[in-house]
Amino acid sequence: MNISKLSVRKSRTVEKSRPIVADAKEEEWQPVRMETRMFPDQPSGNGPPPPTIANVRYLLDGNGIEARYNVIRKRTELSIPNLGGVPDNGDNVMIAHVKSLMALHGIQNGDARAIVEAIANQHPYNPVEEWIRSRGWDGIDRLPAYYATLRTVPDYPTSLKESIMYCWVLSAVAAAIVPGFATRLVLTLQGPQSVGKTRWCMSHVPDPLLRAGVLKTDHHFDGANKDSLITAIRYWIVELGELESSFRKDQERLKGILTRDRDVVRLPYAAADAEFPRRTVFMASANGADFLSDPSGSTRWGVIAVESIDYEHGISMQQLFAQLAEAVDRGDQWWFTAEQEAELEAWNERHQTTSVVRDSITSVIDFDQQDVGTMVRVTATDLLRLADIVNPTMTQARVCGALLRKVFGPPKKSGGIYRWTIPLRRQVPQDNVPDGLKQVRDKFD
């Protein structure tokens, strides 16, 4: 709700009772009384106008009050010309003025909020798209300067950095202007603390007033918390803070939520759940190098290992986004090709966490063994038991299965059970071999 340029006009009775101030501001807003006979929906008798959408719309229009729906913030915004006061608690203050205006005309105001939301819903606007398209692209390619704002570690592939940055920033534009948008890429800056990762994120929207409404930094995302999700999807760009701790808590739920194309939530004051198209892109930051713990979904994270960041680059971001809007309009894709995903996956291997499951199964698999006759067929649970994890949990079995699928491909059905055929090291203790595998395991003796 934008009330930064609004001010209140007091009644003439109040004005006469106060001393005249030398530096008085321009004339302030006051309610305009409308004639009952002019309302679109007339009362059945001699009573006041009924509280219909048409009547409240007529009342708002006659008083210069604008109701719009912000598709980025997913909220109704009211604007009253020259309404004074402070922006604190602005939503409730605006509704209070509407209720007061309805009461002035004898209109029941118990459903004022719902009626105003219905009116605003007919007037949607997108502040990000309006900003991006406020001036056409001047033809200057600003992507090279944008790429140069991130200085990577010496062995980081330049092609990968530019692919991640381009696809991510293009997806940001698509989120603002493309119906049915979806993306699975989260730009992830990995590097020293205080290098400027958050400030670089903020630099994408230089105007502080616009930035306050469309960009959220240091958001601690809890996939199990509805309010955490609602907060995130009410912004265009969201930086995830403390990514490592979020991964430790619930990586599976987190990666699923971040890549949705729509969200079903119940907003405050709403009577029912609502479905919202996703208009948010995510950026993340990590200080440590080993923070990825899910080998099956690591390509969601476009990790760029940075040494330094130029967050005071001075690039006209409106013009960069206008350039990219033309790219989106002509059909450029903001998702990775198979080759780009393979390059990202290879780099992300460096950021995988060292886990008990990974270390344990690596100790019993002979990756150099090529003799098919010495292979054994195992489930993920079988392999974990061979690796001295006697009572594997479901999570451990899932992680093990993902690792096996990545190295050996999908399992094959054998005896009604899906198993992998893998080579074991000869020194695996016989006591660890499950009974069903002992006969096959004897080939190693």
C-alpha positions as CSV (number, residue, x, y, z in Angstrom):
1,M,0.0,0.0,0.0
2,N,1.5,3.3,-1.1
3,I,0.6,6.1,1.3
4,S,3.9,7.9,1.1
5,K,2.2,10.8,-0.8
6,L,-1.1,10.9,1.0
7,S,-2.3,13.3,3.7
8,V,-5.6,13.8,5.7
9,R,-7.9,16.7,5.4
10,K,-9.7,17.5,8.7
11,S,-13.3,18.7,8.8
12,R,-13.9,22.5,8.6
13,T,-15.1,22.5,12.2
14,V,-11.7,21.1,13.4
15,E,-9.8,23.5,11.1
16,K,-11.5,26.5,12.6
17,S,-10.7,25.4,16.2
18,R,-6.9,25.2,15.4
19,P,-4.5,28.1,14.9
20,I,-3.3,28.8,11.4
21,V,0.2,27.4,10.7
22,A,2.4,29.5,8.6
23,D,3.8,26.6,6.6
24,A,0.5,24.8,6.1
25,K,0.5,22.0,3.6
26,E,-1.8,21.7,0.5
27,E,-5.4,21.2,1.2
28,E,-6.0,17.8,2.7
29,W,-8.5,15.1,1.8
30,Q,-11.9,14.9,3.3
31,P,-14.9,12.6,2.6
32,V,-17.3,13.7,-0.1
33,R,-21.0,13.0,0.6
34,M,-22.7,11.3,-2.4
35,E,-26.4,11.6,-3.1
36,T,-28.3,8.4,-2.4
37,R,-30.2,8.6,-5.6
38,M,-27.0,8.4,-7.6
39,F,-25.8,5.1,-6.3
40,P,-26.0,2.3,-8.9
41,D,-27.8,-0.2,-6.7
42,Q,-30.7,1.6,-5.0
43,P,-32.3,0.5,-1.7
44,S,-35.6,-1.3,-1.8
45,G,-37.3,1.3,0.3
46,N,-36.2,4.6,1.9
47,G,-33.1,3.1,3.6
48,P,-29.5,3.7,2.8
49,P,-27.7,2.2,-0.3
50,P,-27.0,-1.6,0.1
51,P,-23.4,-2.7,0.6
52,T,-22.8,-4.0,-2.9
53,I,-19.6,-4.0,-4.9
54,A,-21.1,-1.5,-7.4
55,N,-22.1,0.9,-4.7
56,V,-18.7,0.8,-2.8
57,R,-16.9,1.3,-6.2
58,Y,-19.1,4.3,-6.9
59,L,-18.3,5.6,-3.4
60,L,-14.5,5.2,-3.8
61,D,-14.5,6.7,-7.3
62,G,-16.4,9.7,-6.1
63,N,-13.9,10.3,-3.3
64,G,-10.8,9.8,-5.5
65,I,-9.9,6.5,-3.7
66,E,-8.1,4.0,-5.9
67,A,-8.1,0.2,-5.1
68,R,-5.6,-2.0,-7.0
69,Y,-4.3,-5.5,-6.6
70,N,-0.5,-5.8,-6.5
71,V,0.3,-9.1,-8.2
72,I,3.8,-9.3,-6.8
73,R,2.9,-8.5,-3.2
74,K,-0.4,-10.4,-3.5
75,R,-2.3,-7.8,-1.7
76,T,-4.9,-5.1,-2.1
77,E,-3.5,-1.5,-2.1
78,L,-5.6,1.6,-1.4
79,S,-4.5,5.1,-2.4
80,I,-6.3,8.2,-1.0
81,P,-5.1,11.5,-2.4
82,N,-3.5,13.8,0.2
83,L,-4.2,11.5,3.1
84,G,-1.8,12.5,5.9
85,G,-0.3,10.4,8.7
86,V,2.4,7.9,9.0
87,P,2.7,4.6,7.0
88,D,2.6,2.5,10.2
89,N,-0.3,0.0,10.1
90,G,-1.2,1.4,6.7
91,D,-3.5,-1.4,5.6
92,N,-5.8,-1.2,8.6
93,V,-5.8,2.6,8.5
94,M,-7.0,2.6,4.9
95,I,-9.7,0.1,5.5
96,A,-10.8,2.2,8.5
97,H,-11.2,5.3,6.2
98,V,-13.3,3.2,3.8
99,K,-15.5,1.9,6.6
100,S,-15.9,5.5,7.9
101,L,-16.9,6.6,4.4
102,M,-19.5,3.8,4.1
103,A,-20.9,4.7,7.6
104,L,-21.2,8.3,6.6
105,H,-23.6,7.2,3.8
106,G,-25.4,4.7,6.1
107,I,-24.0,1.7,4.2
108,Q,-23.3,-1.4,6.3
109,N,-19.5,-1.8,6.5
110,G,-19.0,-5.2,8.1
111,D,-17.8,-6.7,4.7
112,A,-15.8,-3.6,3.7
113,R,-12.5,-5.4,3.4
114,A,-13.9,-8.2,1.2
115,I,-15.7,-5.8,-1.0
116,V,-12.6,-3.6,-1.5
117,E,-10.6,-6.7,-2.3
118,A,-13.2,-7.6,-5.0
119,I,-12.9,-4.1,-6.5
120,A,-9.1,-4.2,-6.4
121,N,-9.0,-7.6,-8.1
122,Q,-10.5,-6.0,-11.2
123,H,-7.6,-3.6,-11.3
124,P,-4.4,-5.7,-11.1
125,Y,-1.0,-4.1,-11.5
126,N,2.6,-5.3,-11.6
127,P,5.1,-2.8,-10.2
128,V,8.1,-4.9,-11.4
129,E,6.8,-5.1,-15.0
130,E,5.9,-1.5,-14.9
131,W,9.5,-0.6,-13.9
132,I,11.1,-2.9,-16.4
133,R,9.0,-1.6,-19.3
134,S,9.1,2.0,-18.1
135,R,11.7,2.8,-20.8
136,G,12.6,0.7,-23.9
137,W,16.0,-0.8,-24.2
138,D,18.5,1.6,-25.6
139,G,20.4,-1.1,-27.5
140,I,23.5,-1.2,-25.3
141,D,24.5,-4.8,-24.2
142,R,24.9,-4.6,-20.4
143,L,25.4,-8.4,-19.9
144,P,29.2,-8.3,-20.1
145,A,29.3,-5.7,-17.3
146,Y,26.8,-7.7,-15.3
147,Y,28.9,-10.9,-15.6
148,A,32.0,-8.9,-14.4
149,T,30.3,-8.0,-11.1
150,L,31.2,-11.5,-9.8
151,R,34.9,-12.5,-9.6
152,T,35.2,-16.2,-9.2
153,V,37.9,-18.5,-7.8
154,P,40.7,-19.1,-10.4
155,D,39.5,-22.6,-11.6
156,Y,35.9,-21.7,-11.9
157,P,34.7,-22.1,-15.5
158,T,33.8,-18.7,-17.0
159,S,31.2,-20.3,-19.3
160,L,29.4,-21.8,-16.3
161,K,29.4,-18.5,-14.4
162,E,27.8,-16.7,-17.4
163,S,25.3,-19.5,-18.0
164,I,24.1,-19.4,-14.4
165,M,24.0,-15.6,-14.3
166,Y,22.2,-15.3,-17.6
167,C,19.6,-18.0,-17.0
168,W,18.9,-16.8,-13.5
169,V,18.5,-13.1,-14.3
170,L,16.5,-14.0,-17.4
171,S,14.2,-16.1,-15.2
172,A,13.8,-13.1,-12.9
173,V,12.4,-11.1,-15.8
174,A,10.2,-14.0,-16.9
175,A,8.8,-14.3,-13.4
176,A,7.6,-10.7,-13.7
177,I,6.2,-10.8,-17.2
178,V,5.4,-14.4,-18.3
179,P,2.1,-16.0,-17.2
180,G,2.6,-19.6,-16.1
181,F,6.3,-19.0,-15.2
182,A,8.3,-21.7,-13.6
183,T,12.0,-22.3,-12.9
184,R,14.2,-24.7,-11.0
185,L,17.4,-22.7,-10.8
186,V,18.5,-21.0,-7.6
187,L,21.5,-18.7,-8.1
188,T,23.8,-19.6,-5.2
189,L,26.9,-17.5,-4.3
190,Q,29.5,-19.4,-2.3
191,G,32.3,-17.4,-0.8
192,P,33.8,-15.6,2.2
193,Q,31.5,-14.0,4.7
194,S,31.1,-10.2,4.3
195,V,32.2,-10.3,0.6
196,G,29.0,-8.6,-0.4
197,K,26.6,-11.3,-1.4
198,T,23.6,-9.7,0.1
199,R,24.5,-6.2,-1.2
200,W,24.9,-7.7,-4.7
201,C,21.4,-9.1,-4.5
202,M,20.1,-5.7,-3.4
203,S,21.8,-4.0,-6.3
204,H,19.3,-5.6,-8.7
205,V,16.8,-3.0,-7.6
206,P,18.6,0.3,-7.0
207,D,15.5,2.4,-6.1
208,P,15.2,1.9,-2.3
209,L,11.4,2.5,-2.3
210,L,10.7,-0.1,-5.1
211,R,13.3,-2.5,-3.5
212,A,11.5,-2.4,-0.2
213,G,8.4,-3.8,-1.9
214,V,9.8,-6.4,-4.3
215,L,13.1,-7.7,-2.9
216,K,13.6,-9.6,0.3
217,T,17.1,-10.4,1.7
218,D,18.2,-12.8,4.4
219,H,15.0,-14.8,4.4
220,H,15.2,-17.8,6.7
221,F,13.0,-20.2,4.8
222,D,11.2,-22.9,6.8
223,G,9.4,-25.3,4.4
224,A,7.1,-26.5,7.2
225,N,6.0,-22.9,8.2
226,K,3.1,-21.5,6.1
227,D,4.0,-17.9,7.1
228,S,7.6,-18.4,5.9
229,L,6.2,-19.4,2.5
230,I,3.7,-16.6,2.3
231,T,6.4,-14.0,3.1
232,A,8.7,-15.4,0.3
233,I,6.1,-15.5,-2.5
234,R,5.1,-11.9,-1.8
235,Y,8.4,-10.7,-3.3
236,W,10.0,-10.8,-6.7
237,I,13.6,-11.7,-5.7
238,V,14.2,-13.5,-2.4
239,E,17.7,-14.1,-0.9
240,L,17.8,-17.2,1.3
241,G,19.8,-16.7,4.4
242,E,21.8,-19.4,6.2
243,L,21.4,-21.9,3.5
244,E,23.5,-24.5,5.3
245,S,21.1,-24.6,8.3
246,S,18.1,-24.8,6.0
247,F,19.6,-27.8,4.3
248,R,20.2,-29.5,7.6
249,K,16.6,-29.0,8.6
250,D,14.6,-30.1,5.6
251,Q,16.4,-30.1,2.2
252,E,13.8,-32.3,0.5
253,R,10.8,-30.0,1.3
254,L,12.9,-26.9,0.5
255,K,13.9,-27.8,-3.0
256,G,10.4,-28.9,-3.8
257,I,8.9,-25.6,-2.7
258,L,11.5,-23.4,-4.5
259,T,10.8,-24.9,-7.9
260,R,7.0,-24.8,-7.9
261,D,5.0,-23.0,-10.5
262,R,2.2,-22.0,-8.2
263,D,1.4,-21.9,-4.5
264,V,-1.8,-22.8,-2.6
265,V,-2.0,-20.8,0.6
266,R,-4.5,-19.0,2.8
267,L,-3.6,-15.3,3.2
268,P,-4.4,-13.3,6.3
269,Y,-8.1,-12.4,6.5
270,A,-8.9,-14.8,3.7
271,A,-11.9,-17.2,4.1
272,A,-10.4,-19.9,1.9
273,D,-7.2,-21.1,0.3
274,A,-6.1,-19.4,-2.9
275,E,-3.9,-20.5,-5.7
276,F,-1.2,-18.0,-6.8
277,P,1.0,-18.3,-9.9
278,R,4.7,-18.1,-8.8
279,R,6.3,-14.8,-9.5
280,T,9.3,-15.2,-7.3
281,V,12.9,-16.2,-8.1
282,F,15.4,-17.2,-5.4
283,M,19.0,-16.5,-4.7
284,A,21.0,-18.2,-1.9
285,S,24.4,-17.6,-0.3
286,A,26.7,-20.0,1.5
287,N,30.0,-19.3,3.3
288,G,31.3,-22.9,3.6
289,A,32.3,-24.9,0.5
290,D,30.6,-28.2,1.4
291,F,26.9,-27.5,1.8
292,L,25.1,-29.6,-0.8
293,S,24.0,-32.9,0.6
294,D,21.5,-34.3,-2.1
295,P,23.3,-35.6,-5.2
296,S,20.0,-36.2,-6.9
297,G,19.0,-32.6,-6.9
298,S,22.2,-30.6,-6.9
299,T,21.6,-28.9,-10.3
300,R,18.8,-26.8,-8.8
301,W,21.6,-24.9,-7.1
302,G,23.6,-22.7,-9.6
303,V,26.6,-22.5,-7.4
304,I,29.2,-19.8,-8.3
305,A,32.3,-19.8,-6.1
306,V,33.2,-16.1,-5.7
307,E,36.4,-14.4,-4.4
308,S,35.1,-10.8,-4.6
309,I,31.9,-9.0,-5.7
310,D,31.3,-5.6,-7.2
311,Y,28.0,-4.5,-5.7
312,E,28.5,-0.8,-6.5
313,H,28.7,-1.5,-10.3
314,G,26.5,1.4,-11.4
315,I,24.8,-0.6,-14.1
316,S,21.4,0.7,-15.2
317,M,19.4,-2.3,-14.0
318,Q,16.2,-1.1,-15.5
319,Q,17.9,-1.1,-18.9
320,L,19.5,-4.5,-18.3
321,F,16.0,-5.9,-17.4
322,A,14.5,-4.1,-20.5
323,Q,17.2,-5.8,-22.6
324,L,16.3,-9.2,-21.1
325,A,12.6,-8.5,-21.5
326,E,13.1,-8.4,-25.2
327,A,15.0,-11.7,-25.0
328,V,12.0,-13.2,-23.1
329,D,9.6,-11.8,-25.6
330,R,11.4,-13.4,-28.5
331,G,11.4,-16.8,-26.8
332,D,14.9,-17.1,-25.2
333,Q,14.9,-19.9,-22.6
334,W,15.8,-19.4,-18.9
335,W,16.5,-23.0,-18.2
336,F,19.6,-25.1,-18.6
337,T,20.4,-27.3,-21.6
338,A,21.5,-30.9,-20.9
339,E,25.2,-29.8,-21.6
340,Q,24.9,-26.9,-19.1
341,E,23.4,-29.1,-16.5
342,A,26.2,-31.6,-16.9
343,E,28.8,-28.8,-16.4
344,L,27.0,-27.5,-13.3
345,E,26.7,-31.0,-11.9
346,A,30.4,-31.6,-12.3
347,W,31.3,-28.4,-10.5
348,N,28.7,-29.0,-7.7
349,E,30.5,-32.2,-6.8
350,R,33.0,-30.0,-5.1
351,H,30.3,-28.7,-2.8
352,Q,28.8,-32.0,-1.7
353,T,29.0,-32.6,2.0
354,T,30.9,-35.5,3.4
355,S,28.3,-37.8,4.9
356,V,28.4,-41.1,6.9
357,V,26.4,-42.8,4.1
358,R,28.7,-41.6,1.3
359,D,31.9,-42.6,3.2
360,S,30.5,-45.9,4.4
361,I,29.4,-47.3,1.0
362,T,32.5,-45.9,-0.7
363,S,34.6,-48.1,1.7
364,V,32.9,-51.3,0.4
365,I,32.4,-50.6,-3.3
366,D,35.4,-51.4,-5.6
367,F,34.9,-48.8,-8.3
368,D,37.9,-50.2,-10.3
369,Q,36.5,-53.7,-10.6
370,Q,35.4,-54.6,-14.1
371,D,34.8,-58.4,-13.8
372,V,31.1,-58.9,-14.1
373,G,31.4,-62.3,-12.6
374,T,32.4,-60.9,-9.3
375,M,29.4,-58.5,-9.0
376,V,26.7,-58.8,-6.4
377,R,23.1,-57.6,-6.6
378,V,22.0,-55.5,-3.6
379,T,19.4,-53.1,-2.5
380,A,20.3,-49.8,-0.9
381,T,19.6,-51.3,2.5
382,D,21.7,-54.4,1.8
383,L,24.7,-52.2,0.9
384,L,24.3,-50.1,4.0
385,R,24.4,-53.3,6.2
386,L,27.5,-54.4,4.3
387,A,29.0,-51.0,5.2
388,D,28.5,-51.6,9.0
389,I,25.3,-49.5,9.2
390,V,23.4,-52.4,10.8
391,N,19.9,-50.7,11.1
392,P,19.7,-48.2,8.3
393,T,17.0,-45.5,8.5
394,M,14.7,-44.6,5.6
395,T,16.6,-41.4,5.1
396,Q,20.0,-43.3,4.9
397,A,18.5,-45.7,2.4
398,R,17.2,-42.9,0.3
399,V,20.6,-41.1,0.2
400,C,22.3,-44.4,-0.6
401,G,19.8,-45.1,-3.4
402,A,20.5,-41.7,-4.9
403,L,24.2,-42.2,-4.8
404,L,23.9,-45.7,-6.4
405,R,21.6,-44.4,-9.1
406,K,24.0,-41.6,-9.9
407,V,27.0,-44.0,-10.2
408,F,25.4,-47.2,-11.5
409,G,22.2,-46.0,-13.1
410,P,18.7,-47.1,-12.3
411,P,18.2,-50.5,-10.4
412,K,16.8,-53.5,-12.1
413,K,14.0,-55.7,-10.8
414,S,15.2,-59.1,-9.5
415,G,12.9,-61.5,-7.6
416,G,10.3,-58.7,-7.3
417,I,12.8,-56.3,-5.7
418,Y,14.8,-53.5,-7.3
419,R,18.6,-54.1,-6.9
420,W,21.8,-52.7,-8.2
421,T,24.6,-54.8,-9.5
422,I,27.8,-53.5,-8.0
423,P,31.4,-54.7,-7.3
424,L,32.4,-55.1,-3.6
425,R,35.9,-54.9,-2.2
426,R,37.3,-58.3,-1.2
427,Q,38.0,-57.2,2.4
428,V,34.3,-56.8,3.3
429,P,33.8,-58.9,6.4
430,Q,31.7,-62.0,5.8
431,D,29.7,-61.4,8.9
432,N,28.3,-58.2,7.4
433,V,26.9,-60.0,4.3
434,P,23.1,-60.5,4.5
435,D,22.1,-64.2,4.3
436,G,20.5,-63.8,0.9
437,L,23.9,-62.5,-0.5
438,K,26.3,-65.0,1.0
439,Q,26.1,-67.3,-1.9
440,V,27.0,-64.6,-4.4
441,R,29.5,-63.1,-2.0
442,D,31.5,-66.4,-1.9
443,K,32.8,-65.5,-5.3
444,F,35.2,-63.1,-3.7
445,D,36.8,-65.8,-1.5
